[in-house]
Amino acid sequence: MFSAYRLVRIPQDSQLQAWNAADELLLERLNPNTAGKTIVVNDDFAALAVALHETDLDWWHDSATAQEALQLNCSKNSVRLPGIVDRLPTVATYQTVIIHIPKSIKLFHWQLEQLIAACSADTQFYILGMVKHIGKGHIKVMEALFADVEPGRAEKKARVIRLQQPIELAQRTSNSQYQVPELSAEFTNLPGCYAENTIDPGARTFIGFFNLVPQVSKALDLGCGNGLLAVALLQQQPELELCLVDDSQQGLASAQLSLAANGWTDKISYRHSNGLNQLAHDEQFELIICNPPFHQSTTLTENIAVKMIRDAGQHLPEGGQLWLVANRHLDYRTACKRHFQAVKLRSNNARFNIIQCIK
């Protein structure tokens, strides 16, 4: 089925394929000839976009990395790009919705709400994923939003759930907000933004070292999430020109809300980017701070962090510094030493390493 196509992951990984058994099960059960106008959601490596390229297809994903995978895999297979959706229509547009179930239950709930507004009462929803990634919380969301939930038969540890007859609810999914007392600041998280409901413990450890980072005029927060690290750095260096970068549109939007709510709007810019791919090659920063992820969707990986470290090295001048936080079991210092002349461990924390890299 998918073996007829040339499909790769981004970041590329020869040990993992760009589709799974849930994608295969969906194609077995879907009749593209009767699907009508279709939207595919959370298609991480565009396997479904390629396989359904002859369908009247739109494609919606939060991730800049996923958008790169879409461009690459459509090009490698000489198939047309689907319509890339940044904002869903609010009138009935789609006859078929295909959604890979995301890890975040709150994001899943929010996405379904947005999709229901873009569909009619007759729209067919197909929810797919590996059985181990479909939790009770996901099931509760589906049962709350649809009158007809058909779980289907699981095959090869995968499931495709068909939903029909959406229920209109009076109350919509709301953003999360929480206080960080050590910063005297409040942060907003849109559904799907990392650390949705409380401060990430690695970030809490990291900001305790910000009095040690160099005073600079231009800095970058790589993988900014809701902007917590950015606010902590700006409190230390209020005249700073700061660029915030994240792979997630929801993350960037959360950061914009959080920084504005805490009074930081001047000399602030935002980039939606896989690492630093969207920056000009000659764009330089004196300081980069980073709390890198060690997972991609439901897959554990160090490849993303390694790329972020490499990218940081390319956008720092001689003497520029990268500071990052990582769980102690992750060997990021090896990657740092490949791209930086001096790498110093600055933390004695039992759970996290704070690493200072000097170019």
N, C-alpha and C positions, 0 to 999 in steps of 0.2 A: 504493500500500500504506500507507505512513505519511502520505501527503498527505491522507488522510481525517481525520487528527487534527491538533489544534493543539498542537504540541510546541515547547518553548523550552529553551534551555540556561540554567544558572545557573553563573557570571554570564552575563547575556544578551549575545549577540553576533549581530548581524544578518548577519555574514559567514559564520557557521557554522551548520549544522543540527544537530538533536539526535539524529540517528541516522546510520548509515553503511551501506555496501553489505553489510557482514557481517550486520547486523541484517536486511536485506532477504533475504539468502540463507538465513538461518536460518528465516525465516517461510515461504519457498518449500519447504523440505525437512522442516519439522516438521508433523505432523498433530495439532493440538491436541485433536481428539476422542479420540485414543488415548494422549495423553501421560500421563494420570493425574495424581497429585500431583506438582507441578512446582516447582522452585526456580530463580530467575534470580539470577545473581551478577555483580557489577561492572557493572550496568546504569546507567551514569553519569547519564543524564538521563531514565531511566524509560521510554524509548521502547518497550522490549519489555514492560514491566509494563502499559502502556496497551494495546498491541496484543493482549496475551494476557489481558486482564482477565476474559474469560469462563472461563478455565481455573482449576482449583483451584491457586492460585498463592501461593508464598512468595517473598520478595525479601530478598537479603542484600548489604549494601554497608558498607564501612568508613567512608565519608565522610559527614559531616554535611551537606555541600553536596548530595550525591546524594540524601540523604533529603529535603531541601527540594525538589529537583527532582521527586521522586516525589510529594510532597504536591501541589505546584503543578500538574503535568501531569495527574494523575488528576482534580483538581478542574476544570481547564480543559476536560476532555473528559467530565466527568460520568460517570466510571467508578469502580468500587469500588477501594479500596486493597487491595493484596495483604497477606498476613501479613508484617509486618516482623520479620526474624529478627536478634536480637543474638547468640544462642548456638545452634549447631546441635544437634539431637537426636543421641543416640548409639545409637539403634535405627533399623532400616530404616524410612524414612519416605517417601522420594521415588522415583517411577518414572522421572522425567526430570529431568536437571540441565542447565541452560544457563549457560555461564560465558564472559563476555567475558575474553579472555586479558589479564592485567595486565602492566604493564611489568616488574615485579619477578619474576624467575624463582623466587626463594625464597618470595615470597608465593603464587605460583601453586602451587608444590609443597605448601605448608602448607594452602592452601584445598582442594586436591584431597584431601589426607589427611583433613581434617575432613569433607568431603562423602562420601567413601567410607564413613566410619563411620555416616553417616546414610542409607545406601542398601543395596540388596540386590545380589546377584550379577547380577541381570537388569536393573538400572537402566541406562538409556541416557544417556550423557554427550555433550553437544554443546559443543565448544570453538570459539569464533568470534573472528575478528579480521581486520584487514587483513594481507595477506601480509607486508608490510614490517615488521610488528610481531611476527611469529611467528618467533623465533630458534631456532637449533640447541639452545640450552639448554632452551627450552620443549618442543621435540620429545623431548629426552632424558628430561625429567620424565614426559611422557606414556608413553613406552615403558617406563620403569621401574615405573610404577604400574598399567599396563593390559596385558593379554595381547593385546587386539585393538584396533589403532589403524587407523582408516580415514580417510586424509587427505582424500578427496573431491576434487572438481574445483574449482579456483579460478575464480571469475567476478568480473569488475569489480574485480580486484585484492584480492578478499576470499576467505576460506576458512572452511568449517565442517568441523571434524574430529570424527568420531564415535568415542567410546571405549566399550569394553565389557570385561567380565570383569576387574574390579579385582584386583590382586595385593596380598596382605597382606604388608607389610614389617615386619621386626622393629624397625628403627630409624626414629624419627620425626625430622622437621625440628626442629632446635634453634635457640634464640635466639643472636644474635651478641653478643659482648662485646669491648670494646677499651678500652685504657688511654689516658688523656690526660695525659701526664707534667707539663705545665705546671699542671695542676689537681690532680695526685696523686690522680686519681679514675678509677673504672672505670664504664663505661656499658653498659647492656643495650639491645639493639635486637630487638624482635619482628619476625617476617617482615613486610615491607612498610613498616616505619618508614623515614623518609628517612635517607639516609647509613647504609645497613645495616651496612657492614663497616669503616668508618673515619671519622674526624672530617671533616666538611665543611670545605673550606679557607676558605670565607667565615666560618664560625663561628670557626675558629681565628684569623683576622685580627681579628674583632670582639671577642673576649674580651680581646685585648691593649689595648683602649681602655676597659675597664670601670672602671679607676681614675679616669676622667674623668667618669663619669656622676654625677648628683647623689645625695647621701645622702638617702633618703626612708624613710617608714614603710610605704608600700603600693605595690606594683608589680605589673606583669603581663607575662608572657612570651607574646607573640602568635605562634602557630605554633611551639609549644615543641619538637616532635620528641621526641627521647629525653631532653630535659631538660638538655642540656649548657650552654646559656646560663644556665639557671636556677641550676645549681650554681655556675657562675662568678660570678654576681651575688651569690648567698648567701655565698660565701666573702669577698666584699668587704663585704657588709652582712648579717651573721648574724642580726640582730634583725628582719629584713624580714618583712612579711606579703606572701606572693607567690601570685598566681593564675596557673596555667598553662592555656593554651587551645590546642587543636589541632583541625583538621578531621578528623583520623584517629583512630579508636579505638585502633588499634595504636600510633600515636605516643604517645597519652596513657598507655596501659598501659606502654609502654617508659619514659616519664618517671617514672611512679610507682615502677617497679622501680629505676630509676637513682638517684632522689633518696633512697629508703629505704636503698639499699645504701651511700650516702655520708653517711647520718646525718641527712638533712633530712626531717622528718615534721611538725614543729610549724608552725602558721600557714601551711600549704600547702593550696591547693584546686585542683581540676581541672575544666575545662569542655570538653565535646565540642560544638564550635560552628563554623559557617561564619562566619569572622571573629569579630565580637563580637555576633552576632545573638541569642545565648542569654543575654546579660547584661541586667540591668534597665537601663532608659534612664538612670536617675540614679546608676548605679554608677560611681564615679570612682577613678582611680589617679593618683598623682603622677608615675609613670614607667612607660613601656611600652617594652620592647625587642622587636625583631622581625627575623627572618631570613626574608623572604617568599619563597615559591616563584615561579618564572617559568614553570611548566608546570602543566597540568591533565591528568592521565593522560599521554597521549602528545602532547598539543597544547601548543605554546608560547604563552604568553599573559601579558600584564602586567595583565590585568583583576583578578586575585586580589590582587596586591600593591596596586593602586590602591584597592581596597575596604578592605584592611587599614589603609592609611594614613588613609582617610576615617573608618573606624570608630574608630581610635585617637584622632583629633581630637575625636570625640564623647564620649570617656570620660576626657578629661583636663581638669582645671580650668585656669583662667588661670595661666600660669607652669609648668604641667605639661610634661613633655618626652617626646618619642618619639625613640628612637635605633634606627637600622636599618642593616643591611649589604646591599649589592647589588653585583652585577657592574657594572663601570664602564660597559659599553655600554648598560645599562638606564637610561633617563632618568626615575628616580623623583623627582628633585628638582622637576620640574615639577608632579607630583601633590602633593608635600609643600607647595609654595608656595601651592596652592589652599586648603589647610586649616590652615596655620600661619603665624604672623606673622613668625617668624624661622627661617630654614633655613641651616644651616652645614655645609660639607663639612669633616670632621675628619681625613680619611685622605689620605696620599700614596702608598698602596699601588698598585702597577702593575695589579693585577687587580680590586680591590674599593674601593667607596666606603663610608665610614662617615658617615652623615648624622645630624645633630642637629637636631631640630625643636622649637621652643618655642612654646607656644600663648599 
